[in-house]
Every structure is written in structure tokens, then in C-alpha cells.
Amino acid sequence: MLGVYMQRSTVLLTAVGVPLAAMYAFFKPILILLGESLDIARVAAVFVYGLIPQIFAYAANFPIQKFLQAKSIVAPSAYIATATMVLHLALGWLVVYRLGAGLLGASLVLSLSWWVIVAAQFVYVVASERCRQTWTGFSMLAFSGLPEFLKLSTASAVMLCLEAWYFQILILLAGLLDDPELALDSLTVCMMLAGWVMMISIGFNAAASVRVGNELRAGHPRAAAFSMVVVTALSFVITVVMAVVFLIFRDYISYIFTEGETVARAVSDLCPFLAATLILNGIQPVLSGVAVGCGWQKIVAYINVGCYYLVGIPLGFLLCFKFHLGAK
């Protein structure tokens, strides 16, 4: 049934992707309605148009990844992602700089890269001997029991969406500042750096979810608790090291993305806050993975709503506009 669950999840995510694609198509008027400037809305919309195919790549990719992780098959996805990253860099350089396709070309290459990952992982699932017993081909059972499956997965989806949307809302707030271009540039650099490091914690999130879930189902609660401690400590140590590195190179790290000295100074000012964010993000995703493994998705979703949307965003809005702290 594991293969059927993967297909069922793909069907649901594809259905959810349809209204999201429609929202992407009208992204420019949506941003203007939210108070963003016309220039920012126009540029952002061009980039988002090229991400529409990526929505449906996500719908296929994540079920396949979870299918493989449930069978403790991780290395093939890592190899595929590494090879695709090399391909993505080459295609991105060709399309953006040689062909001059700009932001739209960059986003289309990103969408293509995700579809390459999906295709490669699916080929592995179909061809690998390790998946023969759980993948028996496409089945009409994927279209049965969808309401129950949706109810089961909603809490996890809400938990992840609330985390992701929180950071996007911060970007929207930055676009409302007096100097939106500088605020967006500096905050985007910090978000990119945080995203790089957070990928490590998200990897631990998946590992913790699968490991804790397997140990609990096997009746080994002590092993599950030990796994939680080990993976949380490891993620914490790595993020502390990365936070220290970013603080040491705070005056230069933005030059990875841009040559602007004004942006470099703004990023340097934000680095202490970035370092604190990295350390906290080294713990939170891992604990979320543990909660998923324990079946506590609803509890985590409620906690996320309270922390992010009842405390974080109102407090950020207050500090940003009332106390004039800007992007800080």
C-alpha cells in the first residue's frame, strides 16, 4: 500500500496546486493589493510566472521523497539532487547570462530542475529492486479514500505551510518600508543564508520523523528518545558553528550575492539577528520532525499558529513600523 499512498498524496497535492497556479497567474495585482510598489510587483510577478510548473513538480517530488525515506532509502535522492544542482547552475548561467532571459529564464530553469529531480527519482522507484515490493505500478486505488487521506495529512500540511508563509510575510513587510529595495535586498540575502543552513536542519527533520516513527511502531520508546536527543544535539552544534562563521564574515558575506556596498552594510547590521535565527532554526525543525514521528501534527500546528502569527508577526510589525527598527 505504500506505493498507493504515494500516488494518493500526489493526486491531492496536484489538486491543491491548481488554485495555487491560478494565484501565481494573478500575482502582480495581488501584490499591489497588499500595498507593494508597482515596480516590485511587476518584477516579482515575472519571476513567479516561471515558477508555475514548479508547483506541480513539488506535488510529485515530496510524495516520492517520503516514499523513499519510509524505506530508509536516502542516498539516491542525495545523488540526484547533487547532479541536478550542477545541471541547474550550468543551465542558469546559460539562460540568464548568455541568452539574456532574465528573471523569467531563471525561474523557468528552477522549475525545470525540479522536474528533472522528479523524473530521476521516479525512474529509481520503478527500476530499483529495493522498491519492487512496495511499488507495483499505477493503481485506481489512488483515487479512493481521498477525503480520509486529506484529513490525515491536513495537520502536517498546515504545520509546514505556517512555517514557510511566516518568512514570506516578513518579505512582504519589508516591501512596505521607506526604502523597500534596500530592505528587500538585505533581508533576501539573510533569508538565502538562513535557507542554506536550514536545509541541514530540514534533513535532520526528515531523519528524526522516520527514525522516531519507526522506533515507536517497533515498541522501542527509549531508542526513539535517544534518537531525538542525538539528532537535535547534532543539528544544534552545526547551526552554532555556521552562526559563528556568519558573524566572523558579516562584512563580506553579502558579496556572494551582490557587489553593492550599501547592501553589504545592511546585511552586516542584520547578521547578529541572523545568527540567533540560525541557532533557533537548528532546533525547531528537528523537534517538528520528532512530533510528526509521534503523530502530534495537530499540536505542532497550534503551537506554530500561536508563536508565528499571534506573537511573531504582530511583534515584528510593531518593532518595524512603530519603533522604526526597519528590517531588523
SETIGU-446382 format. One record per residue: residue in one letter; x, y, z of N, C-alpha, C, O in turn. Coordinates in steps of 0.02 Angstrom, whole numbers, padded with zeros to 5 digits, always signed. Layout:
BEGIN
AXYZXYZXYZXYZ
...
REM end
This chain:
BEGIN
M+00041-00061+00000+00000+00000+00000+00042+00064+00000+00017+00118-00013
L+00107+00057+00014+00149+00117+00018+00150+00153-00050+00149+00215-00052
G+00153+00115-00104+00151+00146-00170+00085+00180-00184+00083+00232-00217
V+00030+00151-00159-00036+00183-00168-00039+00247-00128-00067+00297-00152
Y-00012+00247-00068-00012+00308-00027+00027+00363-00063+00007+00421-00062
M+00083+00345-00094+00122+00395-00131+00081+00425-00188+00080+00485-00198
Q+00046+00382-00225+00005+00406-00280-00053+00449-00254-00070+00500-00284
R-00083+00427-00199-00140+00464-00171-00118+00534-00149-00153+00583-00160
S-00059+00538-00119-00033+00602-00098-00019+00647-00158-00031+00707-00156
T+00007+00617-00211+00021+00656-00272-00043+00684-00302-00045+00741-00325
V-00096+00644-00302-00160+00667-00329-00186+00726-00289-00207+00776-00318
L-00183+00722-00222-00208+00776-00180-00166+00840-00189-00193+00894-00195
L-00100+00832-00190-00057+00891-00197-00065+00923-00266-00061+00984-00271
T-00076+00883-00317-00087+00911-00384-00152+00952-00385-00155+01005-00415
A-00203+00926-00352-00267+00962-00348-00258+01028-00311-00287+01079-00331
V-00220+01027-00257-00207+01089-00220-00166+01138-00262-00173+01198-00255
G-00123+01111-00306-00081+01153-00348-00119+01194-00398-00095+01246-00420
V-00179+01173-00417-00218+01209-00468-00237+01279-00444-00223+01328-00480
P-00268+01287-00385-00283+01356-00362-00219+01396-00348-00219+01457-00356
L-00166+01362-00326-00103+01398-00316-00076+01426-00381-00050+01482-00384
A-00081+01386-00434-00059+01409-00500-00100+01469-00523-00073+01516-00552
A-00165+01468-00510-00207+01525-00527-00187+01587-00488-00186+01642-00516
M-00169+01578-00425-00146+01634-00385-00081+01662-00412-00071+01723-00414
Y-00036+01618-00433+00027+01641-00463+00014+01681-00526+00049+01731-00539
A-00036+01661-00565-00051+01695-00628-00073+01767-00616-00063+01811-00658
F-00103+01780-00558-00127+01847-00541-00085+01878-00485-00110+01915-00443
F-00021+01861-00485+00023+01881-00430+00034+01957-00428+00037+01986-00374
K+00039+01988-00486+00051+02060-00487-00005+02100-00454+00010+02140-00410
P-00068+02091-00474-00121+02129-00439-00128+02110-00366-00148+02152-00325
I-00111+02048-00348-00114+02029-00277-00064+02069-00236-00080+02094-00183
L-00002+02075-00262+00049+02113-00227+00030+02186-00221+00040+02218-00169
I+00003+02214-00275-00018+02284-00273-00074+02293-00222-00075+02343-00185
L-00119+02245-00218-00174+02248-00169-00147+02246-00098-00176+02275-00053
L-00090+02210-00088-00060+02205-00022-00017+02266-00005+00012+02269+00050
G-00012+02314-00050+00023+02376-00036+00093+02380-00062+00128+02429-00049
E+00116+02331-00101+00183+02334-00129+00185+02385-00186+00134+02399-00218
S+00245+02411-00199+00252+02460-00253+00243+02426-00321+00251+02366-00327
L+00226+02467-00371+00214+02440-00438+00276+02407-00466+00272+02355-00499
D+00335+02438-00455+00397+02411-00482+00413+02343-00452+00430+02296-00488
I+00406+02337-00386+00420+02273-00353+00370+02220-00375+00388+02163-00388
A+00306+02239-00380+00254+02192-00401+00267+02167-00472+00257+02108-00487
R+00288+02212-00516+00300+02193-00586+00358+02144-00592+00353+02093-00626
V+00413+02158-00557+00472+02115-00561+00458+02047-00528+00477+01995-00555
A+00425+02049-00470+00411+01986-00434+00364+01942-00475+00372+01881-00477
A+00315+01973-00509+00268+01934-00548+00302+01898-00606+00285+01841-00621
V+00350+01931-00638+00386+01900-00693+00421+01837-00669+00420+01785-00703
F+00453+01841-00611+00488+01782-00584+00439+01727-00566+00452+01668-00578
V+00383+01746-00536+00334+01697-00513+00301+01660-00571+00285+01601-00564
Y+00292+01693-00627+00261+01659-00685+00300+01596-00704+00271+01545-00722
G+00366+01601-00700+00407+01543-00718+00408+01488-00665+00432+01433-00678
L+00380+01503-00607+00377+01453-00553+00313+01411-00554+00306+01365-00514
I+00267+01428-00598+00204+01390-00600+00216+01315-00613+00186+01274-00579
P+00260+01296-00661+00272+01224-00669+00303+01191-00607+00295+01132-00596
Q+00339+01231-00567+00371+01204-00507+00319+01180-00456+00333+01134-00418
I+00261+01212-00455+00209+01192-00408+00192+01118-00416+00188+01081-00367
F+00184+01097-00478+00164+01028-00491+00224+00980-00485+00215+00920-00473
A+00285+01007-00494+00344+00966-00479+00347+00951-00405+00363+00895-00385
Y+00332+01001-00363+00329+00990-00291+00277+00936-00275+00289+00893-00232
A+00220+00939-00309+00166+00892-00295+00187+00820-00306+00162+00775-00273
A+00233+00809-00352+00258+00742-00365+00320+00725-00325+00330+00668-00305
N+00362+00776-00313+00426+00763-00282+00421+00741-00209+00452+00692-00189
F+00382+00778-00170+00381+00764-00098+00350+00695-00082+00376+00662-00037
P+00297+00673-00115+00274+00604-00102+00327+00552-00119+00334+00502-00083
I+00364+00562-00174+00416+00514-00192+00471+00514-00139+00495+00461-00120
Q+00491+00573-00116+00543+00577-00065+00521+00541-00001+00559+00503+00028
K+00459+00553+00021+00434+00521+00081+00428+00445+00072+00441+00407+00118
F+00410+00425+00012+00407+00353-00004+00475+00321+00006+00481+00268+00037
L+00527+00354-00020+00595+00327-00014+00620+00330+00058+00651+00283+00083
Q+00605+00385+00093+00627+00392+00162+00594+00340+00207+00625+00315+00254
A+00531+00324+00193+00496+00274+00233+00529+00206+00227+00523+00164+00272
K+00565+00195+00172+00602+00133+00162+00676+00140+00179+00716+00097+00164
S+00692+00197+00212+00762+00213+00231+00808+00215+00171+00866+00196+00175
I+00782+00239+00115+00821+00249+00054+00832+00324+00046+00787+00361+00026
V+00892+00347+00061+00907+00418+00062+00960+00437+00010+00955+00489-00023
A+01010+00395+00003+01068+00411-00039+01049+00427-00112+01075+00475-00139
P+01004+00389-00144+00987+00405-00214+00960+00476-00222+00978+00510-00270
S+00917+00498-00176+00891+00566-00181+00946+00617-00174+00946+00669-00208
A+00994+00603-00130+01051+00650-00121+01093+00653-00184+01113+00708-00205
Y+01107+00596-00215+01147+00595-00276+01110+00632-00333+01140+00670-00370
I+01046+00619-00338+01006+00652-00390+01005+00727-00380+01012+00766-00428
A+00995+00749-00318+00994+00821-00303+01061+00853-00319+01063+00909-00345
T+01115+00819-00303+01182+00847-00316+01194+00854-00391+01218+00907-00414
A+01178+00803-00429+01187+00806-00501+01142+00860-00532+01163+00895-00578
T+01081+00866-00507+01035+00917-00533+01059+00987-00517+01050+01033-00556
M+01090+00995-00458+01116+01061-00440+01170+01084-00490+01171+01142-00510
V+01214+01037-00509+01266+01054-00558+01233+01072-00625+01252+01121-00657
L+01184+01033-00645+01148+01048-00707+01112+01115-00703+01111+01154-00751
H+01083+01128-00645+01046+01191-00635+01092+01252-00641+01075+01302-00672
L+01151+01247-00611+01199+01303-00615+01219+01316-00687+01223+01373-00708
A+01233+01262-00724+01253+01270-00794+01197+01300-00836+01208+01347-00874
L+01137+01273-00829+01080+01298-00867+01063+01369-00847+01046+01411-00889
G+01066+01383-00782+01051+01451-00758+01098+01502-00788+01077+01556-00810
W+01162+01486-00788+01211+01532-00818+01198+01542-00892+01201+01598-00917
L+01183+01488-00927+01171+01491-00999+01109+01533-01015+01111+01577-01058
V+01054+01519-00980+00991+01552-00995+00991+01626-00973+00967+01669-01010
V+01019+01640-00914+01015+01708-00887+01068+01753-00919+01052+01809-00938
Y+01130+01729-00924+01184+01773-00945+01199+01769-01020+01215+01819-01052
R+01194+01709-01048+01210+01702-01119+01150+01717-01164+01156+01750-01215
L+01091+01692-01143+01031+01703-01183+00993+01765-01162+00948+01788-01197
G+01011+01793-01103+00979+01855-01080+00906+01849-01063+00867+01895-01072
A+00886+01791-01036+00815+01779-01020+00794+01810-00955+00734+01812-00939
G+00841+01835-00915+00824+01872-00854+00790+01830-00801+00802+01770-00794
L+00746+01864-00763+00712+01832-00707+00667+01775-00729+00664+01723-00697
L+00631+01785-00784+00587+01732-00808+00627+01670-00827+00606+01614-00812
G+00684+01680-00859+00726+01623-00877+00752+01587-00815+00755+01526-00814
A+00772+01626-00764+00797+01596-00702+00744+01553-00669+00759+01498-00646
S+00683+01578-00665+00630+01539-00632+00609+01478-00673+00593+01426-00645
L+00611+01484-00739+00595+01426-00781+00648+01372-00775+00631+01312-00774
V+00711+01392-00770+00764+01343-00759+00755+01309-00691+00766+01248-00685
L+00734+01347-00641+00722+01318-00575+00666+01266-00578+00671+01212-00549
S+00612+01283-00614+00557+01235-00622+00580+01172-00659+00563+01116-00640
L+00620+01182-00711+00646+01125-00749+00689+01080-00705+00684+01019-00710
S+00730+01110-00663+00773+01071-00619+00733+01027-00572+00751+00970-00559
W+00678+01054-00546+00636+01014-00502+00604+00956-00539+00596+00902-00511
W+00585+00967-00601+00555+00913-00640+00607+00860-00657+00591+00801-00662
V+00670+00880-00665+00724+00831-00675+00731+00787-00613+00739+00726-00619
I+00728+00818-00554+00732+00779-00492+00674+00730-00487+00683+00672-00469
V+00614+00753-00504+00555+00710-00501+00563+00650-00548+00551+00593-00528
A+00582+00664-00609+00589+00611-00659+00642+00560-00638+00632+00500-00644
A+00699+00584-00613+00753+00539-00594+00733+00496-00534+00748+00436-00533
Q+00700+00526-00485+00679+00487-00427+00626+00435-00445+00626+00379-00420
F+00581+00454-00490+00528+00407-00510+00558+00349-00548+00537+00291-00539
V+00607+00363-00591+00641+00308-00627+00674+00261-00577+00672+00200-00587
Y+00704+00289-00525+00735+00246-00474+00683+00202-00439+00694+00142-00429
V+00626+00231-00422+00573+00193-00388+00550+00135-00432+00540+00079-00408
V+00540+00149-00496+00514+00098-00542+00566+00044-00555+00549-00015-00560
A+00630+00063-00561+00682+00017-00583+00717-00019-00525+00747-00072-00536
S+00716+00009-00465+00755-00019-00411+00724-00083-00382+00664-00088-00374
E+00767-00131-00367+00745-00193-00335+00720-00179-00264+00677-00216-00239
R+00745-00127-00233+00727-00111-00164+00655-00086-00158+00627-00084-00103
C+00625-00068-00214+00557-00041-00213+00506-00088-00245+00447-00071-00251
R+00528-00146-00266+00484-00191-00303+00423-00213-00263+00368-00220-00291
Q+00431-00224-00198+00375-00249-00158+00325-00194-00140+00268-00209-00124
T+00346-00131-00142+00302-00076-00122+00277-00036-00182+00227-00001-00176
W+00312-00039-00238+00288-00007-00299+00267-00061-00349+00310-00096-00377
T+00203-00066-00359+00177-00117-00405+00142-00086-00465+00104-00120-00500
G+00156-00023-00478+00127+00011-00535+00070+00057-00515+00050+00059-00457
F+00045+00094-00564-00010+00141-00551-00074+00102-00535-00087+00049-00563
S-00113+00131-00490-00173+00097-00467-00231+00146-00460-00220+00204-00440
M-00291+00124-00476-00350+00166-00467-00366+00176-00393-00406+00219-00375
L-00334+00136-00350-00344+00146-00278-00319+00214-00255-00339+00238-00202
A-00276+00245-00296-00251+00312-00279-00307+00363-00276-00300+00415-00243
F-00363+00349-00309-00419+00396-00311-00473+00378-00260-00526+00410-00258
S-00461+00327-00219-00509+00308-00168-00484+00331-00100-00424+00336-00088
G-00531+00343-00055-00512+00364+00013-00478+00431+00017-00442+00444+00065
L-00489+00474-00033-00455+00539-00033-00477+00584+00025-00434+00617+00054
P-00542+00587+00043-00561+00630+00099-00526+00611+00164-00503+00654+00202
E-00523+00545+00178-00490+00523+00240-00415+00538+00238-00386+00558+00288
F-00385+00528+00180-00314+00542+00173-00300+00617+00180-00250+00637+00210
L-00345+00658+00153-00338+00730+00159-00343+00751+00233-00304+00793+00256
K-00390+00722+00268-00398+00739+00339-00336+00720+00379-00315+00756+00424
L-00307+00662+00362-00247+00639+00398-00187+00684+00385-00147+00696+00430
S-00181+00710+00324-00122+00748+00305-00129+00823+00316-00080+00860+00311
T-00190+00847+00330-00201+00919+00335-00159+00950+00391-00130+01004+00381
A-00155+00917+00448-00118+00946+00504-00045+00956+00487-00016+01008+00502
S-00014+00905+00455+00056+00912+00434+00064+00967+00383+00112+01006+00386
A+00017+00972+00336+00021+01023+00285+00015+01093+00315+00053+01138+00298
V-00031+01101+00362-00040+01165+00395+00023+01184+00434+00045+01241+00433
M+00053+01135+00468+00113+01147+00507+00169+01173+00462+00202+01223+00480
L+00180+01141+00405+00234+01161+00360+00218+01228+00326+00263+01270+00318
C+00156+01237+00306+00137+01299+00272+00144+01359+00318+00168+01412+00297
L+00124+01351+00380+00128+01407+00427+00201+01428+00437+00215+01488+00444
E+00246+01380+00438+00317+01396+00445+00343+01433+00383+00377+01483+00389
A+00326+01408+00324+00351+01438+00262+00320+01507+00251+00355+01554+00232
W+00255+01513+00262+00221+01577+00250+00245+01631+00297+00244+01690+00279
Y+00266+01612+00356+00290+01662+00404+00348+01702+00374+00350+01763+00379
F+00396+01667+00344+00453+01701+00315+00433+01743+00254+00462+01796+00242
Q+00384+01719+00216+00362+01758+00158+00326+01822+00180+00332+01874+00147
I+00291+01818+00236+00257+01878+00262+00309+01930+00283+00298+01990+00276
L+00365+01907+00310+00419+01954+00328+00444+01991+00266+00458+02051+00270
I+00449+01956+00210+00470+01988+00148+00419+02040+00127+00438+02095+00105
L+00355+02024+00133+00303+02073+00116+00307+02135+00160+00300+02191+00136
L+00320+02125+00225+00326+02182+00270+00386+02226+00250+00383+02287+00254
A+00441+02194+00230+00500+02232+00210+00485+02275+00149+00513+02329+00141
G+00440+02251+00105+00422+02290+00047+00382+02352+00062+00372+02394+00018
L+00358+02359+00124+00318+02417+00144+00360+02470+00179+00333+02521+00200
L+00425+02458+00187+00468+02506+00222+00483+02566+00178+00467+02567+00118
D+00514+02617+00208+00529+02679+00172+00577+02668+00114+00569+02698+00061
D+00627+02624+00124+00674+02607+00071+00665+02533+00055+00706+02492+00076
P+00612+02515+00019+00595+02444+00010+00648+02404-00027+00657+02345-00013
E+00682+02436-00075+00731+02399-00114+00790+02376-00071+00811+02319-00075
L+00816+02421-00029+00871+02403+00015+00849+02352+00067+00885+02303+00081
A+00789+02362+00095+00764+02315+00145+00754+02246+00115+00772+02196+00145
L+00725+02243+00054+00715+02179+00022+00781+02146+00003+00788+02085+00011
D+00828+02186-00022+00893+02157-00041+00929+02127+00019+00951+02069+00016
S+00933+02164+00074+00969+02140+00133+00933+02082+00166+00965+02033+00186
L+00867+02087+00170+00829+02033+00202+00830+01970+00159+00832+01914+00185
T+00829+01978+00093+00832+01920+00048+00899+01884+00054+00901+01822+00054
V+00954+01922+00060+01019+01891+00069+01020+01850+00134+01043+01793+00135
C+00994+01880+00187+00992+01844+00251+00947+01782+00247+00963+01730+00276
M+00891+01789+00212+00846+01732+00204+00879+01676+00165+00870+01617+00180
M+00917+01694+00114+00952+01644+00074+01003+01607+00117+01008+01546+00114
L+01041+01644+00157+01091+01613+00200+01057+01568+00252+01079+01512+00265
A+01003+01593+00281+00966+01553+00330+00937+01491+00296+00934+01437+00326
G+00914+01499+00234+00886+01442+00198+00937+01388+00185+00923+01329+00189
W+00999+01409+00167+01052+01360+00156+01064+01318+00219+01068+01257+00216
V+01070+01352+00275+01084+01317+00337+01024+01276+00359+01031+01221+00386
M+00964+01303+00347+00904+01269+00369+00894+01203+00331+00861+01158+00356
M+00922+01198+00270+00917+01135+00234+00948+01078+00274+00925+01021+00270
I+01000+01093+00312+01031+01042+00355+00981+01019+00408+00972+00959+00419
S+00949+01068+00440+00900+01051+00492+00839+01015+00463+00811+00972+00496
I+00820+01034+00402+00763+01000+00371+00781+00928+00355+00738+00883+00360
G+00844+00916+00337+00866+00847+00327+00861+00808+00392+00839+00750+00393
F+00882+00839+00447+00875+00806+00512+00801+00798+00531+00783+00750+00564
N+00760+00845+00508+00688+00840+00520+00660+00776+00490+00624+00739+00523
A+00678+00763+00427+00654+00702+00394+00681+00640+00428+00645+00591+00438
A+00746+00642+00446+00777+00584+00479+00744+00571+00546+00730+00513+00563
A+00732+00625+00585+00701+00616+00651+00630+00589+00644+00609+00546+00683
S+00593+00615+00595+00524+00593+00585+00521+00518+00571+00482+00481+00602
V+00562+00495+00524+00562+00425+00505+00588+00381+00561+00559+00329+00577
R+00645+00402+00591+00677+00361+00642+00633+00353+00704+00623+00298+00729
V+00606+00410+00728+00564+00407+00788+00500+00368+00774+00479+00328+00816
G+00471+00380+00716+00410+00342+00699+00422+00267+00695+00382+00228+00721
N+00478+00248+00664+00493+00176+00659+00506+00145+00727+00484+00090+00741
E+00543+00181+00770+00559+00154+00836+00497+00147+00879+00489+00098+00916
L+00453+00197+00875+00391+00193+00915+00346+00137+00891+00316+00101+00931
R+00341+00129+00825+00299+00075+00799+00329+00006+00815+00293-00044+00819
A+00395+00004+00824+00428-00059+00843+00426-00071+00918+00449-00123+00942
G+00397-00023+00956+00392-00031+01028+00457-00016+01065+00471-00047+01116
H+00497+00031+01038+00561+00049+01069+00561+00123+01088+00595+00162+01055
P+00524+00143+01140+00520+00215+01157+00587+00244+01178+00601+00303+01164
R+00629+00205+01213+00694+00231+01234+00739+00245+01174+00775+00295+01173
A+00737+00202+01125+00776+00213+01064+00751+00275+01028+00791+00313+00999
A+00685+00286+01028+00657+00346+00997+00681+00409+01033+00699+00458+01001
A+00681+00407+01100+00703+00465+01138+00778+00478+01127+00799+00535+01121
F+00817+00424+01124+00889+00432+01111+00901+00463+01042+00945+00505+01034
S+00863+00440+00993+00870+00468+00925+00854+00542+00925+00887+00581+00891
M+00802+00562+00962+00784+00632+00965+00840+00674+00994+00856+00727+00968
V+00870+00651+01049+00924+00688+01081+00984+00694+01035+01013+00748+01028
V+01003+00640+01002+01062+00640+00959+01053+00687+00900+01096+00729+00886
V+00996+00682+00865+00987+00722+00805+00978+00796+00823+01000+00839+00785
T+00945+00811+00879+00937+00881+00900+01004+00912+00918+01019+00968+00899
A+01045+00874+00956+01110+00900+00976+01155+00911+00915+01190+00961+00911
L+01154+00864+00868+01196+00871+00809+01175+00931+00767+01218+00969+00744
S+01111+00941+00758+01087+00998+00720+01104+01063+00755+01123+01112+00723
F+01098+01064+00821+01114+01124+00860+01187+01143+00853+01203+01201+00842
V+01232+01095+00859+01304+01108+00854+01321+01136+00785+01359+01184+00779
I+01294+01105+00733+01309+01128+00664+01286+01200+00654+01322+01240+00625
T+01226+01216+00676+01200+01283+00666+01237+01335+00708+01245+01392+00686
V+01260+01316+00767+01301+01362+00807+01366+01378+00770+01387+01436+00767
V+01397+01328+00741+01459+01339+00703+01446+01384+00644+01485+01430+00631
M+01392+01372+00608+01376+01415+00550+01360+01486+00571+01378+01534+00537
A+01326+01494+00628+01311+01561+00653+01375+01599+00669+01381+01659+00654
V+01423+01566+00699+01488+01597+00715+01524+01617+00651+01553+01671+00647
V+01523+01574+00601+01555+01589+00536+01524+01651+00505+01559+01694+00480
F+01457+01655+00505+01423+01712+00476+01440+01777+00513+01446+01830+00483
L+01447+01772+00579+01464+01832+00618+01536+01855+00603+01549+01915+00599
I+01581+01807+00594+01650+01825+00580+01656+01860+00512+01693+01908+00505
F+01618+01836+00463+01622+01863+00396+01562+01908+00379+01543+01914+00321
R+01533+01938+00429+01472+01977+00420+01481+02036+00372+01433+02054+00337
D+01540+02064+00368+01552+02122+00325+01563+02102+00252+01564+02146+00208
Y+01572+02038+00239+01590+02017+00171+01542+01966+00141+01544+01953+00081
I+01500+01937+00182+01462+01878+00160+01411+01895+00106+01392+01853+00066
S+01387+01957+00105+01336+01976+00055+01365+01978-00015+01327+01976-00064
Y+01432+01983-00021+01462+01987-00088+01456+01921-00126+01473+01919-00185
I+01433+01869-00093+01417+01807-00129+01360+01820-00178+01357+01789-00231
F+01315+01867-00160+01255+01879-00199+01257+01945-00238+01228+01950-00292
T+01291+01995-00211+01289+02061-00242+01354+02099-00228+01390+02083-00181
E+01367+02149-00270+01428+02189-00261+01413+02255-00226+01458+02295-00214
G+01350+02268-00208+01331+02332-00179+01357+02340-00108+01346+02297-00065
E+01392+02395-00095+01419+02408-00028+01364+02427+00021+01368+02411+00080
T+01313+02461-00004+01257+02480+00040+01221+02418+00066+01204+02414+00125
V+01210+02371+00022+01179+02308+00042+01224+02270+00091+01199+02240+00139
A+01289+02272+00078+01336+02237+00122+01333+02265+00193+01335+02226+00241
R+01328+02331+00199+01323+02361+00266+01257+02342+00300+01255+02328+00360
A+01203+02341+00260+01138+02323+00289+01137+02250+00311+01110+02234+00364
V+01167+02206+00272+01171+02135+00291+01214+02126+00353+01198+02086+00397
S+01268+02164+00357+01312+02161+00416+01273+02180+00479+01282+02149+00532
D+01230+02230+00474+01190+02251+00532+01140+02197+00552+01123+02190+00611
L+01116+02158+00503+01066+02106+00517+01097+02041+00540+01061+01997+00566
C+01162+02033+00533+01194+01968+00547+01185+01943+00619+01176+01883+00628
P+01188+01986+00671+01175+01960+00738+01106+01928+00745+01098+01877+00778
F+01056+01959+00714+00989+01931+00715+00986+01866+00674+00952+01819+00691
L+01023+01866+00618+01027+01806+00577+01058+01749+00616+01034+01692+00612
A+01111+01763+00654+01144+01711+00693+01097+01680+00744+01095+01619+00753
A+01059+01723+00778+01011+01697+00827+00957+01655+00794+00936+01604+00821
T+00936+01677+00734+00885+01639+00697+00911+01571+00677+00876+01521+00681
L+00974+01568+00655+01004+01505+00635+01005+01455+00692+00988+01396+00683
I+01024+01478+00751+01029+01433+00808+00960+01406+00827+00952+01346+00840
L+00910+01450+00829+00843+01427+00846+00815+01381+00792+00781+01332+00807
N+00829+01397+00729+00806+01354+00674+00844+01288+00672+00822+01242+00637
G+00899+01284+00707+00934+01220+00712+00898+01171+00757+00910+01110+00754
I+00854+01196+00800+00819+01154+00847+00746+01142+00826+00722+01085+00827
Q+00712+01196+00806+00640+01192+00794+00620+01142+00740+00574+01103+00752
P+00652+01141+00680+00631+01092+00630+00641+01020+00652+00601+00976+00635
V+00694+01008+00690+00707+00940+00714+00652+00918+00761+00628+00861+00757
L+00634+00961+00807+00580+00944+00854+00513+00936+00818+00472+00895+00838
S+00503+00974+00764+00443+00964+00724+00443+00895+00692+00391+00862+00689
G+00502+00873+00668+00507+00806+00640+00492+00752+00691+00460+00702+00676
V+00517+00763+00752+00502+00715+00806+00427+00713+00820+00398+00659+00829
A+00395+00772+00820+00323+00775+00832+00284+00738+00778+00235+00703+00793
V+00306+00745+00715+00273+00709+00661+00281+00634+00670+00234+00596+00659
G+00341+00613+00689+00352+00542+00702+00309+00515+00758+00292+00456+00758
C+00292+00558+00806+00249+00537+00862+00175+00544+00845+00133+00523+00884
G+00159+00575+00788+00089+00585+00770+00058+00645+00803-00003+00647+00813
W+00099+00695+00820+00074+00755+00856+00068+00815+00809+00080+00871+00830
Q+00051+00804+00746+00050+00858+00698+00003+00915+00719+00021+00974+00711
K-00055+00898+00745-00104+00950+00764-00077+00995+00819-00086+01056+00817
I-00043+00964+00868-00015+01004+00923+00036+01053+00896+00036+01112+00916
V+00080+01030+00852+00131+01074+00823+00099+01129+00782+00122+01186+00783
A+00046+01113+00745+00012+01163+00705-00016+01219+00750-00010+01278+00733
Y-00046+01200+00806-00072+01250+00853-00016+01293+00882-00023+01354+00888
I+00040+01261+00899+00097+01298+00926+00123+01347+00874+00140+01404+00890
N+00127+01325+00811+00151+01369+00758+00106+01429+00748+00130+01485+00740
V+00041+01418+00750-00007+01473+00743+00005+01524+00798+00007+01584+00786
G+00011+01500+00860+00021+01545+00916+00086+01583+00913+00088+01644+00922
C+00141+01547+00900+00207+01578+00901+00219+01624+00842+00243+01680+00849
Y+00202+01600+00782+00216+01639+00722+00166+01696+00712+00186+01752+00697
Y+00102+01681+00719+00051+01728+00696+00018+01768+00752-00008+01822+00739
L+00019+01743+00813-00009+01782+00868+00045+01821+00906+00030+01869+00940
V+00107+01799+00899+00163+01833+00933+00212+01863+00883+00225+01923+00884
G+00239+01821+00839+00294+01841+00795+00277+01898+00748+00311+01950+00748
I+00226+01889+00707+00210+01940+00656+00185+02005+00688+00209+02058+00668
P+00138+02003+00736+00119+02067+00768+00177+02103+00801+00183+02164+00797
L+00221+02064+00835+00279+02095+00867+00326+02124+00815+00353+02179+00824
G+00337+02087+00760+00380+02112+00707+00352+02175+00675+00389+02222+00661
F+00286+02176+00664+00254+02235+00635+00262+02295+00682+00276+02351+00660
L+00255+02283+00747+00261+02337+00796+00332+02364+00798+00342+02425+00797
L+00382+02320+00800+00452+02342+00802+00473+02375+00737+00512+02423+00737
C+00445+02351+00682+00465+02376+00616+00438+02446+00604+00475+02490+00581
F+00374+02457+00618+00342+02519+00598+00330+02567+00657+00334+02628+00649
K+00316+02540+00716+00303+02583+00773+00368+02609+00804+00374+02668+00820
F+00417+02564+00812+00481+02583+00842+00534+02596+00789+00592+02609+00806
H+00516+02593+00726+00559+02612+00670+00625+02575+00669+00678+02604+00656
L+00623+02510+00682+00683+02469+00679+00695+02441+00609+00747+02410+00597
G+00649+02452+00564+00658+02431+00495+00664+02356+00487+00628+02318+00521
A+00709+02334+00444+00717+02263+00430+00742+02224+00491+00733+02163+00494
K+00773+02258+00538+00797+02224+00598+00739+02194+00638+00750+02164+00690
REM end
